[in-house]
């Protein structure tokens, strides 16, 4: 029966992945994608073949994002007959130019990003088939960038600001502003309503103010049951964007939207689920000595001491040796946290030599980076832009490996009671939270990364448990997942040059 169950899960996971890829590819059916460079800024032009006399829409992603994250908007608008230009902002994705300037000054990093957007907009308007009309769409950090560009660029006819925060919006600038928020973004939703009230104190969500063809349109909508990232996949976001631009440009189209969110979720779940039947292939290599279960006292010592001690030990130091915001601190935090915990584990006799466990870490890392990473790079976010990031990946992995080794031993390679697993992973996040509270100005961007770490624990903590229970080798899951965590975070943090 177990073999039949493993085979059934394997078949279902492969089928789920295949169906997801098929549906994701169908969203772009019939469109032509062209890769271009605007200076050193990589961009993708998406449009219908042989398109003539069409408005251009330039799409900018948010902090720690990339072009792939905005593909739903790009495909929806391209299917509706627009020429769509998506690009990787400086420091992000495959853009080799790091972010620079003063983060706290409008004339610093912000101005450089606004200038980059201007160059991409110029390139878009120079494309064959462009009719001279221009719209801008941006998410989160980029919402402020597109607003500032639109106010100073009289060629911009419409703006779509997703999860917007910008102090530059006035009652009549920028022209034709649509604000889209997730319903669970309460603070940003309040800001959207405040902006509407600049034009009409009695305005409410889902109400169109002004006249879009005349350039005076204003509208704010809430995409139901989504947050800061989910809003990028919500059907409401796609429909409202398409219809708003059609109104502003006096066009008519009822083309299909790129409803990618559910299929991406299924693809991620299916690829992760493959790890369960594949892990069973390692059972012949299972260790005959299961991981040691620590006494309660030893367990609490090994998890609580590094949780509290690590941020306080590091707070006096200005840790800056990588060209990436807060990644250097995170690497050191991981390393110190893991080493302190491993020290207590060694004292309790929980560590042991295991050459086979080290060897098994290689296929685990390959599965996570090569297979899961390829899926992410194609459909979710940039994952293989390694060139300038190899040293960043290696540095974070050097810290992430001891961190995940401690996790693997404390959770007994997935065999520990659930409450222990939750305590171990919860304490890791609490420790980062303490560090941020101690230095909120210097480590603020850790708050933006912590959801990624939480997702990592939810998804790959489960994968590690499957592998650990099949092999009874904490070294395998600890090293393999540590390398993957280093890679994932090294690809997530934007490059920054002081």
N, C-alpha and C positions, 0 to 999 in steps of 0.2 A: 504493500500500500504506500509506504513513504516514497518509493521510487516513482510510482504512478503520479503521486502528488507533485513531486519535484518536476516531472516531465510536463504535467499539466500547467504548472506555474510558468515554466519556461516557454511553453507554446503561447500561453495567454500574454506573457510579457512581450514576446516578439510580435504577436499580432497587434497588441496595443501600440507598440512603437511604430509598426508599419502603417497602421491606420492614421496615427497622429501625423507622421511625416507626409503621408499622402494628402491629408486635409490641409496641412500647413503649406504644402507646395501649391495646392489648388488656389489658395488665396492670391498667389502671384501669377496665375496662369494667364498667358497672353501678353504679359508685360515684358518690356526690355529693360534690363539693368546694365548700366555702364559705369565703370569705375573711373573716376577722374581725380586729379590732384589740383588743388587751388593753392599755389605755392607749395608748402609741405603738408597742407591739410587734406587728408583723404576724404573723399565724398563719393556717394553713390547716387546716380541719376536713375530714377524709375519712371517709366512712362509707357503709354501705348505706342506701338510701332507706327512710324510715319505720321506722327502727330504734328499738326500745324496750328498756329494762332491760339496757344493755350497759356493761361496764367502759370506762373512759377510759384511753388510753395517750398520754402526752405525750412527744414526741421532740425531743431537742436535738442539734444538730450540733456538730462540733469547730471548732478554731481555723481561721479563714479559709474556713469552709464556709458553707452556707446550707441552707434547707429542701429544695431540689431534690436535694441530695446524699443525703438520707435517704429519698427517695421510695420506694425498694424496700421498706424496712421498713414505711412508712406504707401502701402498697398491700397488702402481704401481710397485715398485721394488720386492715385495714379489710375485706378479703375474708373474713377469719376471724370477722367480726362484732363487732369492736371500734370504738369511737369514737376516732379518732386525731387528735391535735392536734400539728402540727409548726409550729415558729416560728423566726424569725431572731433570734439572740441580739443583744444590744446591740452596735453597731459592725459588724454583719455584714449581708450581703444587703440587703434593703430596709428594715431597721430604721434610722430616722433618728437614733436616740439613740446617741451614741458610747460605747464602753467608757470607764470612768473609774476613779479610785481607784488605790491602790498595788498594782502587779502582784505585788510581793514579799510582800504581807501577806494573810493569810486574811481579815482584816477590811476589806480594800480591794476590789479588783476582784472577787475570788471571792465575797465576801459580796453584792455588788450583783447578780451573775449568779444566785446562789442565790435572792435575793429576787425577781428577775424570773421565774425558773422557778416560784416559789410563786404568783405572780400568774396565770401562764398555767395552772397546775394548777387554781387556783380557778375560772378561767373555763371550763375543760374540764368540771369537775364540775358547773357550773351549766347546761350545755347540755341541751336537751331530749333525753330518752332515756338520759341518764347515770344509772347505778344507784348511784352513790356510791363505787364501787371504783376504785382508781387504780393505774396502773403507770407507771414512768418508764424511758425508754431514752435513752442518750447515748453519743456517740463521742468518744474521745480527751479533749480538754480538758473536754468536757461530762460525761465519766464521773465526774469528781470533783464536778462541780456536782450531778448527780443523786444521787450517794451522800450528799452533805451534806444535800440537801433531804430525802431519804428518811429519814435518821436523825432529823431534827427534826420530821418531818411524819408523825403516826401514821395518816394516811389512806392512805399508800403501802403497797400490798400486795405489790408485786414490782418488781424492778429488773433491767434488762438493761444491762450496762456493756460497751461494745465498745471494744477497745484501752484497757483501763482502767489508770489510774494514780491512786491516791487513798490517802492516809495515814489516812483515817478509818474504813476497814473494820475491823470486829472479828469475833470468832468468831460472833456472832449478830446483827450489824447491818451493813448494812440487811437487812430481811426479804426472803427469797426472792431471792437474788442469783445471777444468771447472768452469767458472764464469757465473752466471746467475743474471741478473738485470731486474727490471721492466723498461720499456721504460720511465716511468715518474720519475725515480730515476736519475736525470741528474748528480748530483755530484758523485754518486757511479758508474754510467756508465762511467764517465770520468776517474775514478780511475781504472776501469776494463781495459779500453783502455791503460792506462799508464802501467799497469802490462803486457799486451800483448807486448807492445813496448820494454820491457826489453829483450824479446826474439827476436823480429823482429820489427824494427822501422816502417816498412810499413804495419804491420798487421792491420786487421780491424775486426769488429764483424762478426760472422758467418763463420770465417775462422779457420780451424784446423791447428795448427802448430805442428811440430814434429811428433812422432810416438807413439800413445798410447800403443800398445803392448810392446814397448820397454821402456815405462815409461817416455817418453819425451813430451807427449802431452800437448798442451795448446789450449784453446778455450774460447771465451766469446760471449754470446748471450744476446739479449734483448727480453724479453717477451712483446708483444705489449699491449699497453693501460692499464697497471697496475702499481701500486706503491709498497710500501715497504711490505704491507701485501698481496695485490692482487697477487704478484708474486708467493706466496705459492700455489695458486690455478690455475695458468695459465696452460693450456694444453702444451704450449711451454716448461715450466719448467719441466713437467713430461716427455715429449718425449725426450728432450735433456739429461736429467739425465739418463734415461733408456739406450738410445743409447750410451752415453759416457761410462758408466760402461761396457756395452756389448763390446765396442771397446777395452777398457783397459784390460778386462779379456778374450777377444777373444771368446765371446759367441754370440749366435744369438737368438733373440726372437722378435716377433712382437705382444706381448701381449697387452691387452687393458690398457689404463691409467685410473687413478682414477680422472675423471673430476668432482670434488666436488663443485667447487665454485658456479656455478649457482644453484645447488640444495640446498646448504646451504643458499644462499640468499633467495630462495623461501621459505625454511623452516622458516627462521627468519621472513620474511614478513607474512607468513601464521599464525604463532603463535601470532605475534603482532596483526594481523587483528582480531583474535578471541576476543580481548578486546572490539571491537566496538559493536558487538551484545550482548556480555555478559554485557557490561555497561548498556544496556537498561533494564536489569533486576532490576537495582537499581532505576528506575524512580519512583516507588511507594514510595521510601524513599526520594524523591527530596525535598530539602528545599524550603519553600514558600518565602524565602527572598533571592533574588539573590545576589551574591557578589557585594560589592560597587565599582563603577567606580570612581577612583581618578581624581581630577582635574589635568590638565597637570602639574601645578607647583608641586603638591604633588607627582605625579608620578615620575617626573624627580628627585626630591629630594630623594625619597626612593630608586631609582636605581643608581643614579650617586654618591651620597655621599659614600655608602659602596664600590662602585667600586674603587674609588680613595683613600679613607681613609684607608681601610683594609690593603693593602700592605705596606703603609707607617707606620701604627701603629705597624706592626709586624716586620718590617725590623731590629730593634735594637736587637731582641731576637733570641737566638739560641734555636730553638724548636726541641727537640729530646727526646721523651719519649716512642717511639714505636720502636720495632726491625724491622723497614721497612723503606726503603729509601723514604724520603720526605712525607710519608703518614701522619706523625704526623703534619707537617706543613699544609698539605691540610685540615686535620680535624679542626685545629684551624682557618684557613682561612675561611672555610665554616661557622663555628660557628659564628665568629665575623661578617662576611659579612651578614649572615642571621639575627643576633640579631640587628645589626644597622638598617637594612632595616625594620625589624618588629617593631622597636621602632618608626620609622617614620609612619609606617602603623597604629600603635596603636594611635598615635597622630592625624592621619587623620580620626580615627573612622572606619577603614576598618576591624578590627579584631572583632570576636565575638565568644562566647562560642558555642560549637557544639558537644555534646556527640555522636550523631549519626555519625558525620563525623569521629570521632576517631574510632568508631567501624567498619566503612566501610573501614578504612585503612588496617585492618587485611586481608580481602580477596584480596585486591589489592597487598599487599606485598606477600601473598601466591601465587598469579598468577605469579607475576614477578620472585620470587625466586624459587618456587616449579616447575612450569610448564616451563616457559621460561628458567630458570636456568638448569633444567634437560636436555633440548635440547642443551644448550651450553656445558654442561659438557660432553655430549656424543659425540658431533660432532665438537665442535669448540675449547674450552679451558677449563681447569680445573676450576670448579665452586663450588665443594663441599668438598674441602680438608680443613675442618674447624678446626681440632684439635688445632694446634698452632696459629691459626689466629682468634679465637673467640674474643679476647680482641682487636685486630686490627679492626675487623668488628664493634664491639660495639663503639670503639672510633671514627671511621670515621662516623658511623651512627649518633652519638651524634652531630656531626657538620653538617652532611648532612641534617638532619631533619629540623632544623631552616632555612637552606639555601633553601631547597625545599618548605618549608612553605611560605617563602617570595616570591619565584617564583610563587607559586599557587595563592597567593593573588594579586600580581602585574599583573598577567595574567588573573585575575578574573576567575580562574579555567577553563581556555580555552575559555572564552567568550570575552576577550579583542580583540581590533582590531589587525590585524596581525603585524602592525608596532610596537606596544607595546610589543608583544611577542618576536619579533626579537631583540628589544632593550634590554629587560631583559636578555635574554640568551646570547646575544653578550657581554653585559657588564660583565657578570660573567666570561667569557673567557678572556676578556680584563684585568680584575682585576688580574687573575692568570698570564697573560702575563707581567703585570707591576711588580708583585712580582718576577717573574723569572729574569726580566731585572735588578732589584735592587740587586739581589743576584744570578747571573748566575752560579757561582761555586757551591753554596750550593743547588740550586733548579733546576739545569739543567734537572733532570729527570722528572720534571713537564711537560716539553715539550713533553715527550714521552707519558704522560698520557692524555694530553689535547685532542688528537683525540678521545680517549675513552669517555671523557665527552661530546664532540661535538656529537658523535654518540648516546650517551644517550639522549641528548636533542632532536635530530632528531627523534629518535624512540620512547622513552618513554615520551618525551614531548608531542608527538601526542597522545599516549595512555592516558596520564594524562588529555589532553584536552577532549577526549571522555568521560572519567569518570566525569570530572568536569562539562561538559555541561549537562550530564545526571542527576547528583546529586545536582549541584549548591552548593557543599560543598568543599571549598578549603582545609579544614583540611584533608579530605579523601585522595585526591591526594598528598598533601604535605607530610603527614606522611608516607603513603604507599610507594611513590617513594623515599622519603628520606632514608627509611630503605633499600630499594633495592639498591640505589646508594652506601650506605655504604657497603653493602655486596659485590657488584660488584667490587668496588675499593679495598676493603680489600682482595679480592681473586686475584686481578691483581698485586698488588705491591709485588716484591720479598722480602722474609724475609732476614734480614741482621743483623748479630751480630758483634758488634764492638770488 
